[in-house]
Amino acid sequence: MRTIHFHVFVFMFLFTLLSQNSFSQGKEYDKLKDLVDRGKLDKAKEYCDKVTAPMAPETAARFYALMGSAYYNNKEYEKSAEMLLKSEDKKLAAKLAKEFENPESACYNLKTAHDLYIVAEEYVNAAGIMFLEGEYEDAAKICNSADANYKFGKELFDKGKYTEALIFFKRAKKKGQKFKDDAVLEYYYNQKFYTQVYSVQNFGEGNFILSIQGTVIAKMIENNEPMPYIMSFLDSVGIKGSKQFEAILNGMVLNRMLEKAQEYCTEKKGSDQQACLTFFAEITAEKYPDFSAWANLKLNKTVLGKQQLSLYLSKKALEYNSNWENEPVPKNIIENFKHETKPAVTRCGLVYKDILGLAWTELNTKYIENAKKNQGLARDYSRAAALLKQVEKSNN
C-alpha cells in the first residue's frame, strides 16, 4: 500500500514540475515576444540568450525562431540566420536562404545559404550549392530528387566530366523506373563501364533484377566480351552460382540472342547444363515456345516439347489468317509459313510433318468445340487448320 502511495506521490511531483516548467517557459516566451514587438531587439537577444541557456535545443527552437523572424523583418539577415540555424522555422529559413544565395545581395554567402536550406529540408537546393562548389559526392548524397540528380549529372556529362557525372546518374532514377537517357548509357557501354552502368540502372532496386542484369549482359555480349569477363562482372555485383547462369540466359533472351542462348546451354556439362536448360525452357515458354520446346526435349521432356511445338505452329497458323482470304491457300503463303516455322522443328530433331499433324489436330478440335457456340472463332480455327493441311501436302 505504501509503495502505491509513493508512486502516486512521485507521479504528482513530476507532473507538477513539468507544468511549472511549461508555465515558466510560456511566461518567458511572452516576455521575449513583448520585447520584440516593442522593437527592443538588443534587449530581446540578451534575454533570449539568458532563458535558452538551460533549455534543450528542441525547446529553445521556438525562441530562436522568434528572434530570427524579428531580425529578418528588420533586414538584419546575418543575425537572422544565426537564430534560424538553431530554430525549426523551415519556411523562413528557406526564404532567408535565397538572400544569401543571391550574388547581388550584400549578405551573399553560399555556405550560410546551404545551411539554411538544410534547416528548411530543401535538400535539392542545398545540393545545388554543393554542386556549384564542386562537392559532388556530398551533393549527390543529400539530393533526394531523381530528376535533380539527373540534371546535375547531365550538366557534367555535357561538359565531358563523365566520371563525375556518374556520381549523380547512380541516383537518378526511382524504384521500378528505367533510367531516362539511353544515349548516356550507350556512351558508358561503349567505354565498357559495365559495373557503373549496372549501378545506374539498379539504383533503388533489389539484388537480383533479371531485366537490369540482362540489359548489361546483352551489351557485353554485343561487345564480344569473353564469358569469363562476364562471369567476373557478375561476381563483382554479388551474383554467384546458378544465378549467374540465369542472368546470362535472361540477358540473351531479353535481347533475342536465342541461338547464342542455345549455344551457351549446350556448352555446359552435367548439372550445370540441366540448370541452364530448365531456366531457358521456363523463360522462353510464353514468347518463344519453339525454343522452350528445344530445351525441354534436351531435358528428355518429349511430350511437353512436342506439345509446345504444336502450339507454336497453331499460333503461327492463326497469325497467318490475316495474310490470305479464300482457299486454296496461295503458294507464297505456304512457302513463307514453311520458311518461318520448319527450322524450329528441325532444330529440335523432330519431323516437321509429324508436328504439323499434331497442330492440325489441335486446331480441328477447337473448330469442332466452337462450331455451334462461336462461329467467328470456329472459322478462324478452320482456316488455320486448312493452312496447316496445305503446308503438310506441300512438304511431301
Beta strands, then each sheet from edge to edge (+ up, - down):
end
